[in-house]
């Protein structure tokens, strides 16, 4: 009787050991996911499912010629079109020259000039003002961003003032109300040597408007927002 009990205990012990061994073998046989080139990523595959690949932005260059049709006349360019994601990029020189605009690249300032290069002094980078709040981030007017100019508000500390030193004949400016402004109108005045020479009213519907003022013999020149909401002074030039 004792011998039979010992045999049963031995058989149970062997069964438990075999069961543990089978379990370990099954755990070791779980495969890993492979990348497209066959390298293991170390990710376990469970039930045949593999991890979803991360989205990749592809860049495609087409060799097909670009065609621009202007007033019924078609012109083509051999410069390739580049598609990056959902964006399509076309050669700016070809498009501009197809519209009869000359194109000039200023490598030192990383600036492309399309059309006639502006004359005179840039009143932001060259003829710097005595006072004013310079644009730090592009201001959007009519859905177009403008990075060069000044922010104005109906407060005197935002007035933009220059010393022209009687060296210029005219000042050309662009003014507009930013798209994110809470007001639809704004009013500004132009002061030359303490005399108001113009008072202008802006509407958000106008987008960006251009103005020109005679400054012959003027030393002090100032632009001030006097009522309404904020407005932006874009790319002023002294000529």
C-alpha positions in Angstrom: 0.0 0.0 0.0 2.8 2.4 0.9 4.6 1.5 -2.4 1.4 2.4 -4.4 1.1 5.8 -2.7 4.8 6.6 -3.4 4.2 5.8 -7.1 1.1 8.0 -7.3 3.1 10.9 -5.8 5.9 10.4 -8.3 3.4 10.4 -11.2 1.7 13.6 -10.0 5.0 15.3 -9.6 6.0 14.4 -13.1 2.7 15.6 -14.5 3.1 19.0 -12.8 6.6 19.3 -14.1 5.5 18.5 -17.7 2.7 21.0 -17.5 5.1 23.7 -16.4 7.5 22.9 -19.2 4.7 23.1 -21.9 3.5 26.4 -20.5 7.1 27.9 -20.7 7.4 26.6 -24.3 4.2 28.3 -25.3 5.2 31.6 -23.8 8.6 31.5 -25.6 6.9 30.8 -29.0 5.1 34.2 -29.1 6.6 35.9 -32.2 7.7 39.5 -32.6 6.5 41.9 -35.2 8.8 42.5 -38.2 9.3 45.7 -40.0 9.0 45.9 -43.8 12.7 45.1 -44.2 12.5 42.1 -41.9 14.0 43.6 -38.8 12.4 42.8 -35.5 10.7 45.7 -33.7 10.4 43.8 -30.5 6.6 44.2 -30.4 4.6 41.1 -29.6 2.0 39.9 -32.1 -1.2 38.8 -30.3 -3.9 37.2 -32.3 -2.2 38.1 -35.6 -2.6 41.9 -35.1 0.4 44.2 -35.7 0.8 47.8 -34.4 -0.4 50.5 -36.8 2.4 52.3 -38.5 3.0 56.0 -37.8 1.7 58.4 -40.5 4.4 59.5 -42.9 4.4 62.8 -44.9 5.7 62.0 -48.4 7.2 64.4 -50.9 6.6 63.8 -54.6 8.3 65.6 -57.5 6.5 65.3 -60.8 8.3 65.7 -64.1 5.2 66.8 -65.9 5.4 70.4 -67.2 3.6 73.1 -65.4 1.0 74.9 -67.5 -0.3 78.4 -66.8 -3.2 79.8 -68.9 -3.6 83.5 -68.8 -6.3 85.2 -70.9 -6.6 82.1 -73.0 -2.8 81.8 -73.8 -1.0 78.8 -72.3 2.7 78.7 -71.3 4.6 75.8 -69.9 7.7 75.3 -67.7 10.0 72.4 -67.4 10.7 73.2 -63.7 9.0 70.4 -61.7 6.1 70.8 -59.4 6.6 69.5 -55.8 3.8 68.0 -53.8 4.3 67.7 -50.0 1.4 66.1 -48.2 -1.7 68.0 -49.3 0.3 71.1 -50.4 1.5 71.7 -54.0 4.5 74.0 -54.7 5.1 75.7 -58.0 8.1 77.7 -59.3 7.3 81.3 -58.3 9.6 82.8 -61.0 7.8 81.0 -63.8 4.3 82.0 -62.5 5.3 85.6 -61.9 7.0 86.1 -65.2 4.0 84.5 -66.9 2.0 87.4 -65.5 4.7 89.8 -66.8 6.1 90.6 -63.3 9.9 90.7 -63.0 11.4 88.6 -60.2 14.5 89.5 -58.1 16.0 87.4 -55.3 17.8 89.2 -52.4 19.9 86.5 -50.9 21.3 88.6 -48.1 17.8 89.3 -46.7 16.2 86.1 -48.1 13.6 88.2 -49.8 11.9 87.7 -53.2 10.8 90.9 -55.0 8.0 90.5 -57.5 7.3 93.4 -59.7 9.0 96.8 -59.3 11.3 96.9 -56.4 10.2 99.6 -53.9 12.1 102.8 -53.9 13.4 104.8 -50.9 14.1 103.8 -47.4 12.3 101.0 -45.5 10.9 102.8 -42.4 11.1 99.6 -40.3 14.6 98.3 -41.0 16.5 101.2 -42.5 14.9 104.4 -41.2 14.0 103.3 -37.7 11.4 105.3 -35.7 11.9 107.2 -32.5 8.8 105.5 -31.0 6.4 102.7 -32.0 5.4 99.1 -31.3 7.0 96.9 -34.0 5.1 93.8 -35.3 6.6 90.7 -33.7 4.3 88.1 -35.3 2.8 88.5 -38.8 -0.5 90.5 -38.7 -3.3 89.0 -40.8 -5.3 91.4 -42.9 -7.7 90.0 -45.4 -6.4 86.5 -44.8 -2.9 87.6 -45.7 0.0 87.7 -43.2 2.2 90.8 -43.0 5.4 90.6 -40.9 6.9 94.1 -41.5 5.4 97.1 -39.8 3.9 98.5 -36.5 0.8 97.8 -34.3 -1.2 100.9 -33.5 -4.0 101.4 -30.9 -5.9 104.5 -29.7 -3.2 105.1 -27.1 -0.3 107.6 -27.5 2.4 105.1 -26.5 1.7 103.2 -29.8 2.3 106.3 -32.0 5.0 105.8 -34.6 7.3 108.8 -35.0 10.3 109.4 -37.3 12.9 112.1 -37.8 12.9 112.6 -41.5 15.5 115.4 -41.3 14.0 117.1 -44.4 15.6 114.5 -46.6 12.5 112.9 -48.2 9.8 114.1 -50.6 7.0 111.5 -49.8 6.1 108.8 -47.4 4.1 105.8 -48.7 2.3 103.6 -46.2 -0.2 100.7 -46.0 -2.8 100.6 -43.3 -5.4 98.0 -42.3 -7.5 96.5 -39.5 -6.3 93.0 -38.4 -8.8 90.2 -39.0 -8.8 89.3 -35.3 -9.9 92.8 -34.3 -13.2 93.1 -32.4 -14.1 96.4 -34.2 -14.9 97.0 -37.8 -13.5 100.6 -38.1 -10.5 102.6 -37.0 -9.3 106.2 -37.5 -5.8 107.5 -37.7 -4.1 110.8 -38.3 -0.9 111.8 -39.9 1.1 114.7 -38.3 4.0 116.5 -39.9 6.0 118.9 -37.7 3.1 119.2 -35.3 0.5 119.9 -38.1 -2.2 117.4 -38.9 -2.0 116.8 -42.6 -4.5 114.0 -42.9 -7.2 112.1 -41.0 -8.1 108.7 -42.5 -10.9 106.2 -41.7 -10.3 102.5 -42.1 -12.9 99.7 -42.5 -12.1 96.0 -42.0 -13.8 95.4 -45.4 -11.2 97.5 -47.1 -8.4 95.1 -46.4 -5.0 96.7 -46.7 -5.1 100.3 -48.1 -2.2 102.4 -49.4 -1.7 106.1 -48.7 0.9 108.6 -49.8 1.8 111.9 -48.2 4.0 114.9 -49.2 6.7 115.3 -46.7 9.0 117.8 -48.5 10.8 119.9 -45.9 9.4 117.9 -43.0 11.5 116.9 -40.0 9.1 115.2 -37.6 6.6 112.7 -39.0 4.1 110.8 -36.9 1.2 108.4 -37.4 -1.3 108.0 -34.6 -4.4 105.8 -34.2 -7.0 108.1 -32.6 -10.3 106.1 -32.4 -11.9 102.8 -33.1 -10.0 99.6 -32.8 -6.4 98.5 -33.4 -4.9 99.0 -36.8 -1.6 98.0 -38.4 0.9 100.1 -40.3 2.5 97.9 -42.9 5.8 98.4 -44.9 6.1 102.2 -44.7 8.7 103.7 -47.0 10.2 107.2 -47.3 11.1 108.4 -50.8 
